[in-house]
Amino acid sequence: PLLHPDRLLTRLLPRLRWLLTGEFLLVILLSALTGLLLVARQWDYFSATLVHSWMEGDVVPYGIAMVLSKSLHELGHALVAKRYGCRVPVMGVAILLLWPVLFTETSDVWRLPERRQRVAVGAAGMLAELALAAVATLAWSLLDDGPLRNAAFFLATVTWILTLAVNLNPLMRFDGYFLLADWLEWVNLQERSFAMGRWFVRESLFGLGDPPPESLP
């Protein structure tokens, strides 16, 4: 644990409530669409820059971009959770597969009565990252070559790739998994899936005739 942000979020929410409006979402969607269309017109240059940055091993700028994007990711979870009246007692760093990752304690979300609210909290982190990606992509398309354009490039590539390839993946216990569990309204989805998968493999290979671990519609 690094922060106990609940009181700070209570004070910040009235000032940042505009971030949670449909108008802001519309602006971000238009920015993303415009930025992607402009990048498509310069795709050869964009892809060559990406390959060059990987070949050069630009670890520091990618690391800074990752910390910034993940900090906004967790702030998105925290703000939307607070918007629905949940406590956010802790934000900090956890070690997952020997790799440090930021986390936000939002266990109060399970008390929310509406599935729509739980899904909104689960999606808020990815939406915050995608908003950053949209602005960074548009900025890269419009800026002249220089440090600001390079910074926008690193932010855009990190946020697009990590959000779509990692966070949205339901096979890993990140946001995509919890969004799927909330959407299906299935508690302990991973454990139940593993149990069903083991039963299916055993029956497919050996035909033991054992009943499935649970009956599904």
Phi, psi and omega in degrees: 000132179247325184226152169242086198269006191300313181293320179297318179296324178299321179285326183282330188305314179299328181280335183252010183298334180297337177291342184257019183261160177293328179296317179295319178299321179296318178299318181294318179298318178294321177296318180296315180297315180296315180298317181293322177295320179291323177295322179300329179286341179240031190299320181300317180291319180297312182293323178295322177295321179296313179298318181297318181294323177290320179294325180281345180068051181284074186289317186296307179297324177294322178296317178296316179298321180293316179298317180296314183294320181288330176294316176295324177303309182291325176296324176299312176304313186295317182295316181290323176299315178294326178301326180264013173088011180276152172279144174235084190285331189216140165230139184189207184236134174241157177256117181236116183054046179063023182231130180287133177226145176284149178217156175232128180282108181232038183295338177296344182300330181295346178276348181294134186284334186258133177299324181301322180291318179295319178296321180298317178295318180295326182274346188299322181296313179294323178294323177297317178294319180293327175296317176297319179297319180297313181294318181293321179295316178296319179297317179299323182290332187258336185281155172281161178303138180158185183300320181295319179293322177297317179297318178297323179296312181297318179296317182296312184292317180298313185290318178298311186293311184292322181293312185282322186272332186248298188295325183277351183288115182285350180276356175243151185278058172246201188299322181301321179295313183290328174297317179296317180297318179292319181296318178282342186058045177248115177285147179054047185300317184295313181298318180292323178294317178298318180297317179293322179295318178297317179298317182296318180294315180298317180291323180293322184274319191241346179056050184287341181079015178287146178289154177296157182296336175205158178270130181243150177292000000 
